[in-house]
Amino acid sequence: MLTMDQALRAIAALEAAWAQDTEAIDALAGTGQDEEPLAAVVAEFVGEVLRGVSLAATGITDLPEEQQRAAAAEFSKGILAGMLAATTRTFRSWAVSAGSDVGPTRDLAVAGLNAILGFAAEGVDDPDAVKELFNGMRAEAMARL
């Protein structure tokens, strides 16, 4: 699981991808000492979000806590979980290939955003709905404190 700072960095990259702000992604791609490449952080974050969205879409997150584990274990045996795992592996492999190269990192951020929007947002053509999605992701990241 990513730290709050890593999640916020990934969200900023996804927002920059949505705004088509290549300069912002380029700035976010710069790494400090002991900081993972942006591509790796984005790939991990996209995987986390897609897992969360899948569990919410299936109603598992609405179950009482004691029932969630059993339902999640059953979910993990299904085709949707397999597709999600393949998608997550693809993003992680892409991140490894990208390393700290900004061009592939930008492409990964755009693809990650499209994957999230495809699963998570109704009215992806509605800027307010997308902004609400980003606000929700930020709120969840801040809860990692």
NORMODA-V311928 format. One record per residue. N is the residue number from 1. RES is the residue in three letters. PHI is phi as a letter, one per 20 degrees, with the letter a starting at -180 (NA if undefined). PSI is psi in whole degrees, 0 to 359 (none if undefined). OMEGA is omega in whole degrees, 0 to 359 (none if undefined). Layout:
# NORMODA-V311928
n=N res=RES phi=PHI psi=PSI omega=OMEGA
n=N res=RES phi=PHI psi=PSI omega=OMEGA
This chain:
# NORMODA-V311928
n=1 res=MET phi=NA psi=137 omega=180
n=2 res=LEU phi=f psi=155 omega=173
n=3 res=THR phi=f psi=169 omega=177
n=4 res=MET phi=g psi=314 omega=181
n=5 res=ASP phi=f psi=319 omega=179
n=6 res=GLN phi=f psi=317 omega=179
n=7 res=ALA phi=f psi=317 omega=179
n=8 res=LEU phi=f psi=323 omega=177
n=9 res=ARG phi=f psi=317 omega=178
n=10 res=ALA phi=f psi=317 omega=179
n=11 res=ILE phi=f psi=317 omega=178
n=12 res=ALA phi=f psi=321 omega=178
n=13 res=ALA phi=f psi=319 omega=178
n=14 res=LEU phi=f psi=321 omega=176
n=15 res=GLU phi=f psi=319 omega=178
n=16 res=ALA phi=f psi=322 omega=177
n=17 res=ALA phi=f psi=318 omega=180
n=18 res=TRP phi=f psi=320 omega=180
n=19 res=ALA phi=e psi=358 omega=183
n=20 res=GLN phi=l psi=41 omega=181
n=21 res=ASP phi=e psi=86 omega=183
n=22 res=THR phi=f psi=328 omega=179
n=23 res=GLU phi=f psi=321 omega=179
n=24 res=ALA phi=f psi=317 omega=178
n=25 res=ILE phi=f psi=318 omega=179
n=26 res=ASP phi=g psi=318 omega=180
n=27 res=ALA phi=f psi=319 omega=179
n=28 res=LEU phi=f psi=334 omega=182
n=29 res=ALA phi=f psi=341 omega=176
n=30 res=GLY phi=f psi=138 omega=183
n=31 res=THR phi=d psi=144 omega=173
n=32 res=GLY phi=e psi=182 omega=180
n=33 res=GLN phi=f psi=135 omega=179
n=34 res=ASP phi=m psi=19 omega=179
n=35 res=GLU phi=d psi=134 omega=180
n=36 res=GLU phi=f psi=153 omega=174
n=37 res=PRO phi=g psi=147 omega=181
n=38 res=LEU phi=g psi=321 omega=181
n=39 res=ALA phi=g psi=317 omega=180
n=40 res=ALA phi=f psi=320 omega=180
n=41 res=VAL phi=f psi=316 omega=179
n=42 res=VAL phi=f psi=315 omega=181
n=43 res=ALA phi=f psi=315 omega=179
n=44 res=GLU phi=f psi=318 omega=181
n=45 res=PHE phi=f psi=315 omega=179
n=46 res=VAL phi=g psi=317 omega=177
n=47 res=GLY phi=g psi=316 omega=178
n=48 res=GLU phi=f psi=314 omega=182
n=49 res=VAL phi=f psi=315 omega=181
n=50 res=LEU phi=f psi=322 omega=176
n=51 res=ARG phi=f psi=314 omega=180
n=52 res=GLY phi=f psi=317 omega=179
n=53 res=VAL phi=f psi=319 omega=180
n=54 res=SER phi=f psi=316 omega=179
n=55 res=LEU phi=f psi=324 omega=177
n=56 res=ALA phi=f psi=318 omega=182
n=57 res=ALA phi=f psi=329 omega=179
n=58 res=THR phi=e psi=356 omega=179
n=59 res=GLY phi=n psi=2 omega=183
n=60 res=ILE phi=f psi=322 omega=181
n=61 res=THR phi=f psi=346 omega=178
n=62 res=ASP phi=e psi=349 omega=181
n=63 res=LEU phi=f psi=157 omega=172
n=64 res=PRO phi=g psi=150 omega=186
n=65 res=GLU phi=g psi=320 omega=183
n=66 res=GLU phi=f psi=336 omega=179
n=67 res=GLN phi=e psi=341 omega=183
n=68 res=GLN phi=f psi=318 omega=182
n=69 res=ARG phi=f psi=313 omega=180
n=70 res=ALA phi=f psi=317 omega=180
n=71 res=ALA phi=f psi=320 omega=178
n=72 res=ALA phi=f psi=322 omega=178
n=73 res=ALA phi=f psi=319 omega=178
n=74 res=GLU phi=f psi=319 omega=178
n=75 res=PHE phi=g psi=320 omega=184
n=76 res=SER phi=f psi=345 omega=179
n=77 res=LYS phi=e psi=350 omega=187
n=78 res=GLY phi=e psi=173 omega=182
n=79 res=ILE phi=f psi=322 omega=180
n=80 res=LEU phi=f psi=319 omega=178
n=81 res=ALA phi=f psi=321 omega=178
n=82 res=GLY phi=f psi=318 omega=178
n=83 res=MET phi=f psi=320 omega=178
n=84 res=LEU phi=f psi=318 omega=179
n=85 res=ALA phi=f psi=319 omega=179
n=86 res=ALA phi=f psi=319 omega=179
n=87 res=THR phi=f psi=316 omega=180
n=88 res=THR phi=f psi=317 omega=177
n=89 res=ARG phi=f psi=322 omega=179
n=90 res=THR phi=f psi=314 omega=179
n=91 res=PHE phi=f psi=319 omega=179
n=92 res=ARG phi=f psi=318 omega=178
n=93 res=SER phi=f psi=319 omega=178
n=94 res=TRP phi=f psi=317 omega=180
n=95 res=ALA phi=f psi=319 omega=178
n=96 res=VAL phi=f psi=316 omega=179
n=97 res=SER phi=f psi=322 omega=182
n=98 res=ALA phi=f psi=322 omega=184
n=99 res=GLY phi=l psi=235 omega=178
n=100 res=SER phi=d psi=15 omega=177
n=101 res=ASP phi=f psi=122 omega=188
n=102 res=VAL phi=f psi=322 omega=182
n=103 res=GLY phi=g psi=303 omega=177
n=104 res=PRO phi=f psi=331 omega=177
n=105 res=THR phi=f psi=318 omega=176
n=106 res=ARG phi=g psi=314 omega=181
n=107 res=ASP phi=f psi=319 omega=179
n=108 res=LEU phi=f psi=319 omega=178
n=109 res=ALA phi=f psi=318 omega=179
n=110 res=VAL phi=f psi=314 omega=180
n=111 res=ALA phi=f psi=319 omega=178
n=112 res=GLY phi=f psi=317 omega=177
n=113 res=LEU phi=f psi=316 omega=179
n=114 res=ASN phi=f psi=321 omega=178
n=115 res=ALA phi=f psi=315 omega=180
n=116 res=ILE phi=f psi=313 omega=181
n=117 res=LEU phi=f psi=325 omega=179
n=118 res=GLY phi=f psi=331 omega=181
n=119 res=PHE phi=d psi=331 omega=195
n=120 res=ALA phi=d psi=331 omega=191
n=121 res=ALA phi=d psi=129 omega=169
n=122 res=GLU phi=e psi=142 omega=179
n=123 res=GLY phi=m psi=51 omega=182
n=124 res=VAL phi=f psi=346 omega=176
n=125 res=ASP phi=e psi=356 omega=180
n=126 res=ASP phi=e psi=108 omega=182
n=127 res=PRO phi=g psi=327 omega=180
n=128 res=ASP phi=f psi=322 omega=179
n=129 res=ALA phi=f psi=321 omega=179
n=130 res=VAL phi=f psi=319 omega=177
n=131 res=LYS phi=f psi=321 omega=178
n=132 res=GLU phi=f psi=321 omega=177
n=133 res=LEU phi=f psi=313 omega=178
n=134 res=PHE phi=f psi=319 omega=179
n=135 res=ASN phi=f psi=319 omega=178
n=136 res=GLY phi=f psi=318 omega=178
n=137 res=MET phi=f psi=320 omega=179
n=138 res=ARG phi=f psi=317 omega=180
n=139 res=ALA phi=f psi=318 omega=178
n=140 res=GLU phi=f psi=322 omega=178
n=141 res=ALA phi=f psi=320 omega=180
n=142 res=MET phi=f psi=335 omega=179
n=143 res=ALA phi=f psi=351 omega=180
n=144 res=ARG phi=f psi=356 omega=180
n=145 res=LEU phi=g psi=none omega=none
